[in-house]
Amino acid sequence: MDSERAMGTVKKQSLHPDHSRTAMILTHPGGQQLVFGLDWTPLVGINPHKQGIKQSRALRATHFVIAGVGARSLGMTRLKSKQAGRKSRMHSAAAHYAQKHSAGAFACLIPFEGHGCWMVASHAGAVLSNTDRWFSDLNAAYEAIEPIQTRFPFLQIQTEPTLTDQAMPSWLLEQLSPLSRLQPVKRLRKYFFIPIFLFSILGCIGIYSQKYLIHTSDMTRQEAPDARHEWQRALRRLDSQIPIHHYQSLLELTRTWHDVPVHPAGWKLRNIECEAAMPGWKCAAHFDRQHKFSLNSDLERHLPAQWIMHASPLESASWIWQVPHRQAPHDWVVASEPEDWMSYLQRISLAFDHIRIGTGAVLGVQAPLDSQGRVIPMPTELPIWRYRSFAVKGPMRSVVMLEGLKVPVRWRRARLEIGSFSGQGPASHSALNLELTGELFETSKP
């Protein structure tokens, strides 16, 4: 590709007069346009597409895109008419990156020849706020990413070589998905003419309604067996996308915490944080230096085999390790057993500081398409799954109470806080407070 197409060249004004959010367009090898420098914000609640349109109109954006499946984020930009009117499709580079790195927390820094450094960060497939931005150089981008590292201790940072016509990151060259495509924000004034033609349109529809309904009925009868088969395949794909954590897998995680001492060689354990990723858990134990005679080498002597140690300045350090997740398959085609799990959580709530359940939303499933690219309707006999946010906090000994919870659960984070402690010993003997956050899944009632 020539340099003008490769580097996108033209900078546009963004939603705010912030130079770090200036939009730039780069041409993908597939011919689509990649847009860098969107303004991102978290998207919470049901009907994210409707919310995205509403917020984009309020900020007078011309295009928007939604990234993520469970946790979502909304990216918006304002492009000039001559750039928005290009025939080739436009995609968000940040949304494309988040989609390719959907399990865990990731960040990417790309120096652009003559344009500074671009930085993006994502978590669980959603682009984080205050990223997808431009900085004067690589050092300035690293400074901006430090607060993100504080929020996500397991953030994996990728620093790419300077982008040129001959050198582009591998993820940037991968095929673009419709999920990263920018959607135009249609203004309401364009639809004021609709009532004028409403009755004439209804009249035309009435002429062909009977023939159409008969034809549609025949097609439905012919495609019903295929519809069931295709939707079963779509539901079973969730098994590879959503890891379900059974009680035994949670025990395997907490057993590794027993290898973490509380007061090793003049250091003190502050907490343990674990984040669920594919194909297992990524854990970090954070220590604080207690007096000036304590050395990093003293702490490292207690490090279990296969674990690694990171020292961050002089007064703190972390142990990093991974716990494989033995995922038991879950059949998403079969509806969950009708169980009063809410009453069960109410009964065991006395053993915890708190148990919190969200209001719930329909679990998004990528609908199968027919040979003409139309969505195949979901058969009524197949289950509709819903998910709710799920948070538990309390003494670590109370984790055994979760064994009786039979609904599918995906844990995202596990955190162990160290309370008052006297004497020395493994972390499992101290005053321990466990915090778990994730989602539980249920099928909708008919």
Secondary structure, 3 states (H helix, E strand, C coil): CCHHHHHCCCEECCCCCCHHHCEEEEECCCCCEEEECCEEEEECCCCHHHHHHHHHHHCCCCEEEEECCCCEEEEEECCCHHHHCCCCCEEEHHHHHHHHCCCCEEEEEEEECCCEEEEEEEECCEECCCCCEEECCHHHHHHHHHHHHHHCCCCEEEECCCECCCCCCHHHHCCCCHHHECEECCCHHHHCCHHHHHHHHHHHHHHHHHHHHHHHHHHHHHHHHHHHHHHHHHHHCHHHHCCCCCHHHHHHHHHHHCCCECCCCCEEEEEEEEEECCCEEEEEEEEEECCCCCCHHHHHCCCCCCCEEEEECCCEEEEEEEEECCCCCCCCCCCCCCCCHHHHHHHHHHHCCEEEECCCEECCCCCCECCCCCECCCCCCCCCEEEEEEEEEEEHHHHHHHHHCCCCEEEEEEEEEECCCCCCCEHHHCCEEEEEEEEEEEECCC
